[in-house]
Structure formats: structure tokens, C-alpha cells
Amino acid sequence: MSNRDLINVIKREIDLADLTREHGILLNGENKALCPFHEEQQPSFHLHTDGEEQYFYCFGCGAGGDAIQFVKLMQRLSFKESLSFLAKRAGIPMDESKLDAAVEHDRCLSDVLAATAGFYQSCLTSDARQYLHDGRGFSDDIIRDFQIGFARGGLREHLAQHYPEDLCLEAGVLKKHDNGMARDFLYNRIVFPHLFRGRVVNLTGRAMGNASGPKYLHLPGKQRHLFNEDAIVKGKKEVFLTEGIPDCLSMVLLDFTRIMFQSLLPATRFTWCSMPTRRAAGVPEKLGNFLATRRGSCPLAQELYEDLRLPATN
């Protein structure tokens, strides 16, 4: 059995609700509780247990992840120590000395992304917030729940308190310039973290207003997840696709719950998707144009365009 298979077996044997209760967290009937990782008056800590993998996420402080991450944060243990604790709890034998270093390294990269998202969220300037409010129509709840932030610099110094610079460069959040100094890769952009099962798996930066340079910047490397992929509900085949992340969030505001930003991934990932019969006026008009311009080269776009029956716009 590979290390990754072993980790999956251990996580399947853990009931995350029981684990959280054992650590003194009082869940209500909706699997919500006061977050143990920051002070708050209203519950923002959520457990998700109805999908393929159980995970937690706090809409207040952004902490989230699987059972291993929960134990790591609660008991202040390393990844190996947290995994060993859960293995013993589940009665599964595990030799820490044989744990693949690559698995732990991947976790460290994920931690860097989470720390970056949290830092940028705390750096959201008044100008950026006003742009999100007035320019995009986002509510404070959307800004908070999706951890939207702003890259105004200072990330290298912030991460240096906990992570080596080489790891941050590998994660893609820092980039070395000609003078040899590392700087924020997404500098001077609105930052949208991509959350998957409570963990930050990628970051996208969008230019604010008419700023120079490309409108969007994505971290280097292969994009393995959709934006808002947790919106996929097991057993449901209706999924909305949008041209950009702001469009996705605008439709979330309109209560289109199963909606994602698609353009980074190949259409073959979506052969099972179909647009539902609900065709509210809130669907952005640009979606019709977006699909119309791509239906010749993308079979999925053709299918969605015909199903939506939205006219292309100029």
C-alpha cells in the first residue's frame, strides 16, 4: 500500500464529527460551532460530512482541511505526528519512518498557500474593498467566505517567519526578480483563493479596474481544481460554468449554488455536466457570448450554448 493510499484509508476510518467533539467542540444540528482557532461570538466553523471526503472550514479565520489538518492545528503537531495520532486512534498500523517525504512536502506547500491567502485577506485595502463592493457588487459575506484579499506586498517577510524562501518560491507565491530579490507573484492584484475541501489549492490574482498587464494571473503549474469546486454536490449533475471568477461569485450572490469557474481546465472534465432548466435573468449576458465564441473548438461549449439558449452579445 502506498503512503497516499494509507492516508486515505486512515481518513476514511475517522468520523470527523466525533473527532471534533472529542476536542471539546460543541456542534449544533447543522454541524456548525464556534471556531476553536479564533475568538468569535457567532459560529463560523463548519463541518462538511456529506461528500466523498469529510473536511472542516471556518468562514471567520479561513482555517480548514481534513482530519489530519484538524489534529495538526488543535494539538500543534507535525504532519507525521498528526497522521500517527489518527492511525493509532483508528487501529491502523503505521511506520512513521517509511512515510514518503514527498507526501509531507506537498502538505507544506499547501500550508504556504493557506498562509498566503490568510495574509492577503488581512491586507485587503479600503480601495480594493470598495472596488469589490461597487465595481463587482460583492457583499462583505462573499468577501469573507471566499477569503478574497489584496496583494500589496510584504508577503516574503510575512512567510519568512515560518517557511523557507525556497519553499515559497516552489509554491509559486513568490517570484525572484532580476535583482535576485523575491517578491509577491500576484503583487498589486485582488487575490481569489481556490478552496477545495477546506484547503487552499491555488490562488488567482485579478487586476483592479484598468490596471496594466494581464487581467488574470494564476500561480505557475498545472491547475488541478476548479474555482469553487466544493459546489459540486454528490449525486447532482447540474453545474453552472462562468467565464471568470467574479462572474462565478456574482451568480453565487444570485443563489446559483452549483457554479464554478471553468476556463483553466480541459472540457473533458465536464462531459457529465448539463445546464439545468432554470434560466433566470441573472445569468450574465457575457456567458452567451463566451460560449458562442468557443463552441466551434469545444464540444462542451456547444452543448451548453444550445441548452442555455442565450443569444450571443457583442
Backbone hydrogen bonds, N-H to C=O, Kabsch-Sander energy under -0.5 kcal/mol:
donor,donor_aa,acceptor,acceptor_aa,energy
6,L,2,S,-2.5
7,I,3,N,-2.5
8,N,4,R,-2.1
9,V,5,D,-2.3
10,I,6,L,-2.4
11,K,7,I,-2.5
12,R,8,N,-2.1
13,E,9,V,-1.2
14,I,11,K,-1.0
15,D,13,E,-0.5
16,L,14,I,-0.8
19,L,15,D,-2.4
20,T,16,L,-2.4
21,R,17,A,-2.1
22,E,18,D,-2.2
23,H,19,L,-0.8
23,H,20,T,-0.7
24,G,21,R,-2.0
25,I,20,T,-2.0
26,L,24,G,-0.6
27,L,25,I,-0.9
28,N,32,K,-2.6
31,N,28,N,-1.9
33,A,45,F,-1.9
38,H,35,C,-0.6
44,S,33,A,-0.6
45,F,33,A,-2.1
46,H,44,S,-0.6
46,H,57,Y,-2.9
47,L,31,N,-2.2
48,H,55,Y,-3.1
49,T,47,L,-0.6
55,Y,48,H,-2.0
56,F,65,G,-2.6
57,Y,46,H,-2.3
58,C,63,A,-2.6
59,F,44,S,-2.4
59,F,57,Y,-0.6
62,G,58,C,-1.7
65,G,56,F,-2.2
70,F,66,D,-2.1
71,V,67,A,-2.3
72,K,68,I,-2.4
73,L,69,Q,-2.3
74,M,70,F,-2.8
75,Q,71,V,-2.8
76,R,72,K,-0.7
77,L,72,K,-1.0
82,S,78,S,-2.5
83,L,79,F,-2.5
84,S,80,K,-2.5
85,F,81,E,-2.2
86,L,82,S,-2.0
87,A,83,L,-2.4
88,K,84,S,-2.4
89,R,85,F,-2.0
90,A,86,L,-2.1
91,G,87,A,-0.7
91,G,88,K,-0.7
92,I,87,A,-2.9
96,E,94,M,-0.7
98,K,95,D,-1.6
99,L,96,E,-1.6
103,V,100,D,-0.9
104,E,100,D,-1.2
105,H,101,A,-2.4
106,D,102,A,-2.2
107,R,103,V,-1.5
108,C,104,E,-1.9
109,L,105,H,-2.2
110,S,106,D,-2.0
111,D,107,R,-2.2
112,V,108,C,-1.9
113,L,109,L,-1.8
114,A,110,S,-2.2
115,A,111,D,-2.5
116,T,112,V,-2.3
117,A,113,L,-2.5
118,G,114,A,-2.3
119,F,115,A,-2.1
120,Y,116,T,-2.6
121,Q,117,A,-2.2
122,S,118,G,-1.7
123,C,119,F,-0.8
123,C,120,Y,-0.5
124,L,121,Q,-1.1
129,R,125,T,-2.6
130,Q,126,S,-2.4
131,Y,127,D,-2.2
132,L,128,A,-2.3
133,H,129,R,-2.4
134,D,130,Q,-3.5
135,G,130,Q,-0.6
135,G,131,Y,-1.6
136,R,131,Y,-1.1
137,G,133,H,-0.7
138,F,132,L,-2.8
143,I,139,S,-2.1
144,R,140,D,-2.4
145,D,141,D,-3.4
146,F,142,I,-2.2
147,Q,144,R,-1.5
148,I,143,I,-1.8
149,G,191,V,-2.4
150,F,120,Y,-1.8
151,A,189,R,-2.5
152,R,150,F,-1.2
158,H,154,G,-1.8
159,L,155,L,-3.1
160,A,156,R,-1.9
161,Q,158,H,-1.1
162,H,159,L,-2.3
163,Y,159,L,-3.1
168,C,164,P,-1.6
169,L,165,E,-2.4
170,E,166,D,-2.2
171,A,167,L,-2.1
172,G,168,C,-0.8
172,G,169,L,-0.5
173,V,168,C,-1.1
174,L,168,C,-1.1
175,K,183,R,-2.4
177,H,181,M,-2.4
180,G,177,H,-2.6
183,R,175,K,-2.2
185,F,173,V,-2.6
187,Y,184,D,-1.1
188,N,151,A,-4.0
189,R,186,L,-0.8
190,I,206,R,-2.5
191,V,149,G,-2.6
192,F,190,I,-0.5
192,F,204,T,-3.4
194,H,202,N,-3.2
195,L,193,P,-0.7
196,F,199,R,-2.9
199,R,196,F,-1.7
201,V,194,H,-3.0
201,V,199,R,-0.6
202,N,194,H,-0.9
204,T,192,F,-1.9
205,G,217,L,-3.2
206,R,190,I,-2.9
207,A,215,K,-3.0
209,G,207,A,-0.6
211,A,208,M,-0.9
217,L,205,G,-2.5
219,L,203,L,-1.5
224,R,222,K,-0.8
227,F,261,F,-1.1
229,E,226,L,-1.1
230,D,195,L,-0.6
231,A,228,N,-2.0
232,I,229,E,-2.0
236,K,233,V,-2.5
239,V,237,K,-0.6
239,V,274,S,-1.2
240,F,258,R,-2.9
242,T,260,M,-1.6
248,C,244,G,-2.0
249,L,245,I,-2.5
250,S,246,P,-2.3
251,M,247,D,-1.9
252,V,248,C,-1.7
253,L,249,L,-1.9
254,L,250,S,-0.7
255,D,252,V,-1.9
256,F,251,M,-2.7
257,T,255,D,-1.2
259,I,257,T,-1.3
260,M,240,F,-2.2
261,F,227,F,-1.1
262,Q,242,T,-1.2
262,Q,260,M,-0.6
263,S,242,T,-0.5
265,L,262,Q,-2.2
269,R,266,P,-1.8
270,F,267,A,-2.6
271,T,268,T,-1.0
273,C,270,F,-1.8
274,S,237,K,-1.1
279,R,277,T,-0.5
283,V,280,A,-1.7
287,L,284,P,-1.6
288,G,284,P,-0.5
288,G,285,E,-1.0
289,N,285,E,-1.1
290,F,286,K,-2.8
291,L,287,L,-2.5
292,A,288,G,-2.1
293,T,289,N,-2.2
294,R,290,F,-0.6
294,R,291,L,-0.7
295,R,291,L,-1.3
297,S,294,R,-0.8
298,C,294,R,-1.5
302,Q,298,C,-1.9
303,E,299,P,-2.3
304,L,300,L,-2.8
305,Y,301,A,-2.7
306,E,302,Q,-2.1
307,D,303,E,-2.0
308,L,304,L,-2.9
309,R,305,Y,-1.9
310,L,305,Y,-0.6
